[in-house]
């Protein structure tokens, strides 16, 4: 499928969905059933900084500033904000807002949530790294001082969900539980937000039932009376559930099944470009790889080996055969549509098997070597299939890859613990800005949260210094130049091997209207059952 056509389709679908005109038919009730390939790993909004989990929670919890259907920022729990100077912001909070248990929303909840989200056990603390202090001016006014000029503060606040201080403390949940270590507290399985929906019941990995928040401050654009979420890991079972009407919306739809969904008169496909880029990362810090036939050294510390992996992968073939033509080859892990992207940076060098073999030989591995590739099988579009295809391609260069595929629940815990030699990853910057990628996915790991998602511990001081400058540069032209410089270094250094910008692939019953956002986050506040 042509990627430009996908972009036009995305814009058309969003506009149509927002107007509620893409639906056909009439339903007798406004119950709604939907499914994803896995479950949210926690209901705690500060427990895990993972796109699906955050999107799931956004049906319950809200930030000060949210994104609309086209990803533009708009007021949410803050009605307005003013920048007093380079480092001082004042936010006016929405009045007469209640949490779902009836408690009033005030500045105390914002300050408590900031303290909670910044705690050591929080998985979202890196998103608030630019905030130096947060002060209550009155019950509905908060002042934020940043560590320096922060051109992305509002973007970062759009994922900062506010919790009820009284409820959290009363339920021994004043700090988030570390989900990756299997820890839980009351907020892991229970929720109390200000958002459009409340959780009626939850059985992790089985079913979560939502009901509308009748006291929501905003005007509902949905007509849902009850919503049931069921995770279905099997692609075939998930598609069958949609086709039979057992559920009314699923994502992702395996690309090989898109034609079946499209051909069914009672279902439809929604496809568009996603901001997410899929890539391979490497352990570049250990002196010896954990999962490799090479002993006493780490092949991936050598740039030539990383380049050999890149040139051995025929990404055009992956796009055509695995992704059904619906993905866009990537030259960096910054998708088209992210602030800072340029076509020059995004250009990808062509597959070259001979060059790959020569690079391996030059690096001292003329006969290749063996390595294990960790891969999720229920997180990204055709993730396991991509890993298996790449393994076959790398074998031709002499690198024997053992694909270790697993559910995302186990996968993220493993790779975030740095228990990996090579891994598949997808990244959508939650701020929709290039700086997030440099900080979270490519920065040298630090105690302040930098490099948390840099599971191979790649480190380049020049990239780190540029990242720090980008974080505080408000001159847009200068900032773009710094971004281009940083990503060119990353590209030349082959820090990771980018594969492609993956497509959104959602399926819905014909009587459902919804909004498909480019960040692949599904919010029920726009769903209408017709």
C-alpha positions in Angstrom: 0.0 0.0 0.0 1.3 3.5 -0.8 2.3 5.4 2.3 1.2 8.8 1.0 -2.2 7.3 0.4 -2.2 5.9 4.0 -1.6 9.5 5.2 -4.5 10.8 3.2 -6.7 7.9 4.5 -5.7 8.8 8.0 -6.7 12.4 7.7 -10.0 11.5 6.0 -10.8 8.9 8.6 -10.1 11.2 11.5 -12.2 14.0 10.0 -15.0 11.6 9.3 -14.8 10.0 12.7 -14.8 13.3 14.5 -18.0 14.2 12.7 -19.5 10.8 13.4 -20.2 10.0 9.8 -18.1 6.9 9.1 -20.6 4.6 10.7 -23.3 2.7 8.9 -26.3 0.9 10.3 -28.2 1.2 13.6 -27.5 -0.7 16.8 -30.2 -1.4 19.4 -27.9 -0.5 22.4 -24.9 1.5 23.2 -22.9 -1.3 24.8 -19.4 -1.6 23.3 -16.9 -4.5 23.3 -13.2 -4.1 22.2 -10.0 -6.0 22.2 -6.2 -5.6 22.0 -3.5 -8.2 21.6 -2.6 -7.9 25.3 -3.8 -6.4 28.5 -2.8 -3.1 30.2 -0.2 -4.1 32.8 -1.6 -1.8 35.5 -4.3 0.7 36.2 -1.8 2.9 38.1 -1.1 5.9 35.9 2.4 6.2 37.2 3.2 2.5 37.1 4.3 2.0 33.5 5.3 4.4 30.7 4.1 2.1 27.8 1.8 3.5 25.0 -1.0 0.9 25.2 -1.1 1.0 29.0 -1.2 4.9 29.0 -3.9 4.9 26.3 -5.9 2.4 28.3 -5.6 4.6 31.5 -6.5 7.8 29.6 -10.1 6.5 29.6 -10.1 6.9 33.4 -7.4 9.5 34.3 -6.7 12.9 32.9 -3.8 15.3 32.6 -3.7 19.0 32.9 -3.3 19.3 29.1 -4.6 16.6 26.7 -4.5 15.9 23.0 -7.4 16.1 20.7 -8.3 13.8 17.8 -5.5 15.3 15.6 -3.0 15.3 18.5 -3.1 19.0 19.1 -2.8 20.1 22.7 -5.9 21.5 24.4 -7.0 22.3 28.0 -8.1 19.4 30.2 -7.8 19.7 34.0 -6.1 23.0 33.5 -8.4 25.6 31.8 -5.5 27.9 30.9 -1.8 28.5 31.4 0.6 31.4 31.1 4.3 31.5 30.8 5.5 34.3 33.2 9.2 34.0 32.2 11.6 31.5 30.7 11.2 29.1 33.6 7.9 30.0 35.3 4.4 28.8 34.2 1.1 29.4 36.0 -1.8 26.9 35.4 -5.4 27.7 36.3 -7.2 24.5 37.2 -10.7 23.6 36.2 -13.2 24.1 39.0 -16.1 21.9 40.1 -14.3 18.8 38.9 -14.8 15.6 40.9 -13.0 12.3 41.0 -15.2 9.3 40.3 -15.7 8.7 44.1 -17.0 12.2 44.6 -13.9 13.8 46.0 -13.2 17.3 44.7 -10.2 18.0 42.4 -7.8 20.7 43.7 -4.3 21.9 43.5 -3.4 19.5 46.3 -4.1 16.6 44.0 -1.8 18.0 41.3 1.1 18.5 43.8 0.5 15.1 45.2 0.5 13.5 41.8 3.7 15.3 40.8 5.4 14.0 44.0 4.1 10.5 43.3 5.0 10.4 39.7 8.5 11.6 40.5 9.1 8.9 43.2 11.8 6.2 42.7 9.2 3.5 42.0 7.4 5.6 39.3 7.9 4.6 35.7 6.9 8.0 34.3 9.3 10.2 36.3 11.4 10.9 33.2 8.5 12.7 31.6 8.6 15.3 34.4 12.4 15.8 34.3 12.2 19.4 33.3 10.1 20.4 36.3 12.1 21.9 39.2 9.3 22.8 41.5 5.5 22.7 41.6 3.8 25.1 44.0 0.2 25.7 45.1 -0.8 29.3 44.7 -4.4 28.7 45.7 -6.9 25.7 45.5 -7.1 26.1 41.7 -3.8 27.6 40.7 -0.5 25.9 40.4 2.9 27.4 39.5 5.5 25.3 37.8 9.2 26.3 37.6 11.4 24.4 35.2 15.1 23.6 35.4 15.6 25.9 32.4 13.7 26.9 29.3 11.5 24.0 28.4 10.0 24.0 24.8 8.3 20.7 25.4 6.8 21.2 28.9 3.2 21.1 27.7 3.9 18.0 25.6 5.3 16.3 28.6 2.3 17.3 30.8 -0.1 15.6 28.4 0.9 12.2 29.8 1.0 13.4 33.5 -2.2 11.9 34.9 -3.7 13.3 38.1 -4.6 11.1 41.0 -6.8 11.7 44.1 -4.5 12.4 47.0 -7.1 11.4 49.6 -8.1 8.2 47.9 -4.4 7.2 47.2 -3.3 7.7 50.8 -6.4 6.0 52.3 -5.7 2.9 50.1 -2.0 2.7 50.9 -1.1 3.8 47.4 0.8 7.0 48.0 3.6 5.6 45.8 3.3 3.5 42.7 4.2 -0.1 42.8 7.0 -1.3 40.6 5.1 -3.3 37.9 8.3 -4.6 36.3 9.2 -6.3 39.6 5.7 -7.8 40.0 4.8 -5.5 42.8 1.2 -4.4 43.4 -0.8 -2.1 45.5 -4.5 -1.0 45.6 -4.0 1.3 42.6 -2.7 -1.5 40.4 -6.2 -3.1 40.1 -8.5 -0.2 41.1 -8.9 3.3 39.7 -10.4 6.7 40.7 -9.9 9.3 38.1 -11.7 12.3 36.7 -12.0 11.0 33.2 -14.9 10.0 31.0 -15.1 6.4 32.2 -14.9 4.5 35.5 -13.8 0.9 36.1 -16.7 -1.2 37.2 -14.7 -4.4 37.5 -11.3 -5.8 36.4 -9.8 -9.3 36.0 -6.3 -8.8 34.7 -5.7 -10.7 31.4 -9.4 -11.6 31.3 -11.8 -8.7 31.3 -12.2 -5.0 32.3 -15.6 -3.4 32.4 -16.0 0.4 32.1 -19.1 2.5 32.7 -19.5 6.2 31.9 -18.5 8.8 34.5 -21.8 10.5 34.9 -20.2 13.5 36.7 -17.5 14.0 34.0 -16.8 17.7 33.5 -16.7 17.6 29.7 -19.6 17.0 27.3 -19.6 13.4 26.2 -19.1 12.7 22.4 -19.7 9.0 22.9 -23.0 7.1 23.5 -21.5 4.1 25.4 -23.5 2.8 28.3 -21.1 0.0 29.2 -17.8 -1.1 27.7 -16.1 -4.4 28.0 -12.4 -4.8 27.2 -11.1 -8.4 26.5 -7.4 -9.0 25.7 -7.1 -11.6 22.9 -3.5 -12.7 22.2 -4.2 -14.9 19.2 -4.4 -13.0 16.0 -6.8 -15.5 14.4 -9.1 -15.6 17.5 -9.1 -11.8 17.7 -10.1 -11.4 14.0 -12.7 -14.1 14.3 -14.2 -12.3 17.3 -14.6 -9.1 15.2 -16.0 -10.9 12.2 -18.6 -12.8 14.3 -19.6 -9.7 16.2 -18.3 -11.0 19.6 -16.4 -7.7 19.8 -16.9 -4.5 17.9 -13.4 -3.1 17.6 -9.9 -4.8 17.6 -6.3 -3.7 17.2 -4.0 -4.5 15.7 -5.5 -6.4 12.8 -2.8 -8.6 11.3 -2.1 -7.2 7.8 -2.6 -10.6 6.2 -6.2 -10.5 7.6 -7.0 -7.0 6.5 -8.6 -8.1 3.2 -11.0 -10.4 5.1 -12.1 -7.6 7.4 -12.5 -5.2 4.5 -14.5 -7.7 2.5 -16.9 -8.5 5.3 -20.0 -6.2 4.8 -20.4 -5.9 8.6 -16.8 -4.8 9.3 -14.3 -2.2 8.1 -10.6 -1.5 8.2 -9.0 1.7 9.5 -5.4 2.1 8.3 -3.1 5.0 8.5 0.6 5.9 9.2 1.6 5.5 12.8 4.4 7.7 14.4 6.0 4.5 15.8 9.3 3.2 14.3 10.3 -0.5 14.7 14.0 -1.2 15.2 16.6 -3.6 16.5 18.7 -2.7 19.5 21.9 -4.3 20.8 23.7 -4.8 24.1 26.6 -2.4 23.5 28.0 -2.2 27.0 28.8 -5.7 28.3 32.3 -7.0 27.7 30.8 -10.4 26.8 27.3 -11.0 25.4 25.0 -13.0 27.6 23.3 -14.9 24.8 25.9 -15.6 22.1 28.4 -18.1 20.9 31.2 -15.5 21.1 33.0 -15.8 24.4 35.2 -13.2 26.0 34.0 -10.3 23.9 31.0 -8.5 22.6 30.6 -8.3 18.8 28.0 -5.5 19.1 30.5 -3.1 20.6 32.0 -3.0 17.2 30.2 -0.5 14.9 31.0 -2.7 11.9 29.0 -5.6 13.3 26.0 -3.4 13.9 26.4 -2.1 10.3 26.6 -5.7 9.1 23.2 -6.4 10.7 21.8 -3.4 9.0 23.0 -4.2 5.5 22.0 -7.9 5.8 18.3 -7.0 6.4 16.3 -6.6 3.2 13.8 -4.1 4.6 12.0 -3.6 1.3 11.2 -7.4 1.4 9.9 -7.1 4.9 7.7 -4.2 3.9 6.4 -6.0 0.9 6.0 -9.5 2.3 5.5 -9.2 6.0 3.9 -5.7 6.2 1.8 -6.1 3.0 3.3 -2.9 1.6 1.7 -0.9 4.4 4.9 0.3 6.2 7.6 2.9 5.4 11.3 1.9 5.5 13.1 4.0 8.1 16.6 5.4 8.3 16.3 6.6 11.9 14.0 5.8 14.8 12.1 9.0 14.3 8.9 8.7 12.3 7.6 11.1 9.7 5.3 13.4 11.6 7.5 13.7 14.7 8.9 17.2 15.2 12.5 17.3 14.0 12.1 14.7 11.2 13.5 15.4 7.8 13.5 13.2 4.6 17.3 13.4 4.6 17.6 11.8 8.0 14.8 9.3 7.2 16.5 8.0 4.0 17.5 4.4 4.4 20.6 2.8 2.7 19.8 -0.2 0.6 20.2 -3.9 1.4 23.7 -5.1 0.6 24.6 -8.7 1.6 28.1 -8.6 0.2 28.9 -5.4 2.2 27.4 -7.1 5.3 29.7 -10.1 4.9 32.8 -7.9 4.4 32.0 -5.8 7.5 31.7 -9.0 9.5 35.0 -10.3 8.2 36.7 -7.0 8.8 35.4 -7.1 12.4 37.0 -10.5 12.9 33.9 -12.7 12.3 34.3 -14.2 8.8 32.2 -17.2 9.8 29.7 -15.1 11.7 28.4 -16.0 15.2 25.3 -17.0 17.0 23.0 -14.7 19.1 19.6 -14.7 20.7 17.0 -12.1 19.6 14.3 -11.2 22.2 11.1 -10.4 20.5 7.5 -9.7 21.6 4.8 -11.6 19.8 1.7 -9.5 20.8 2.8 -5.9 20.9 3.7 -4.6 17.4 2.2 -5.3 14.0 3.6 -8.7 12.9 6.4 -8.4 15.5 7.3 -12.1 15.7 7.1 -12.5 11.9 9.5 -9.5 11.5 12.0 -11.2 13.9 11.8 -14.5 12.1 12.2 -12.9 8.7 15.2 -10.9 9.9 16.7 -14.1 11.4 16.6 -15.7 8.0 18.2 -12.8 6.3 21.0 -12.5 8.9 21.7 -16.2 8.5 22.8 -15.5 4.9 25.4 -13.1 6.2 26.6 -15.8 8.7 24.8 -14.5 11.9 22.7 -17.3 13.3 19.8 -15.7 15.2 17.7 -17.6 17.7 14.4 -15.8 18.0 13.1 -15.8 21.6 9.5 -14.7 21.2 7.2 -14.1 24.2 4.2 -12.1 25.3 4.7 -8.4 26.0 4.1 -8.8 29.7 7.2 -11.0 30.0 9.1 -9.3 27.2 9.2 -5.7 28.6 10.2 -7.0 32.1 13.1 -8.9 30.6 14.5 -6.3 28.3 14.0 -3.4 30.7 16.1 -5.4 33.2 18.9 -5.4 30.5 18.6 -9.2 30.3 19.1 -9.2 26.5 21.7 -9.3 23.8 19.6 -8.1 20.9 15.9 -7.0 20.9 13.1 -5.7 18.8 11.6 -2.4 19.9 9.0 0.1 18.7 9.1 3.8 19.7 6.6 6.5 19.5 7.8 9.7 21.3 4.9 10.6 23.7 5.8 14.3 23.3 5.8 13.8 19.4 9.2 15.5 19.5 12.6 14.2 18.6 14.1 15.2 22.0 12.2 12.4 23.7 13.9 9.8 21.5 17.3 11.1 22.3 16.6 11.2 26.0 14.6 8.0 26.6 15.7 5.6 23.9 19.2 6.7 23.0 20.6 8.6 26.0 23.2 7.2 28.3 21.3 5.7 31.2 21.2 8.0 34.2 19.5 8.1 37.6 17.2 10.9 36.4 15.4 8.5 34.0 17.5 9.2 30.9 18.0 6.2 28.8 15.5 4.1 30.6 14.3 2.6 27.3 17.9 2.3 26.0 18.0 -1.4 26.8 21.3 -1.9 25.1 22.9 0.9 27.2 24.2 2.7 24.0 26.3 5.7 25.1 27.7 8.6 23.0 28.7 11.7 25.0 28.2 13.9 21.9 24.6 12.8 21.6 24.0 13.4 25.3 25.4 16.9 25.1 23.3 17.8 22.0 20.2 16.3 23.8 20.8 18.7 26.7 21.0 21.7 24.4 17.9 20.6 22.5 16.0 20.4 25.8 16.4 24.1 26.5 16.6 25.6 23.1 13.5 27.6 22.2 14.7 29.0 18.9 13.0 26.6 16.5 15.5 26.9 13.6 18.5 26.4 15.9 16.7 23.5 17.7 16.0 21.7 14.4 19.7 22.1 13.5 20.7 20.5 16.8 18.2 17.7 16.3 19.6 17.0 12.8 23.1 17.0 14.1 22.3 14.5 16.9 20.4 12.1 14.8 23.1 12.1 12.1 25.6 11.0 14.7 23.3 8.3 15.8 22.7 7.2 12.2 26.5 7.2 11.4 27.2 5.3 14.6 24.5 2.7 13.8 23.4 2.9 17.4 20.4 0.8 16.5 19.1 -0.7 13.3 15.9 1.1 12.2 13.4 -1.0 10.2 10.2 0.8 9.4 7.5 3.2 10.4 4.7 0.7 11.1 1.1 1.3 9.9 -2.0 1.6 12.1 -4.2 -1.4 11.6 -7.5 -1.3 13.3 -10.8 -3.2 12.6 -14.3 -2.2 13.6 -17.9 -3.3 13.0 -19.6 -1.1 10.4 -21.9 0.5 13.0 -19.0 1.9 15.1 -17.6 5.3 14.6 -14.3 6.2 16.4 -11.2 8.3 16.1 -7.9 6.6 15.1 -5.0 8.7 16.3 -1.5 8.5 14.8 -0.1 7.6 18.2 -2.1 4.3 18.2 -3.8 5.3 21.4 -7.5 4.4 21.5 -9.8 6.6 23.6 -13.5 5.6 24.0 -14.6 9.2 24.5 -15.1 9.4 20.7 -16.9 6.1 20.2 -20.4 6.0 18.9 -22.5 2.8 18.4 -25.0 3.5 15.7 
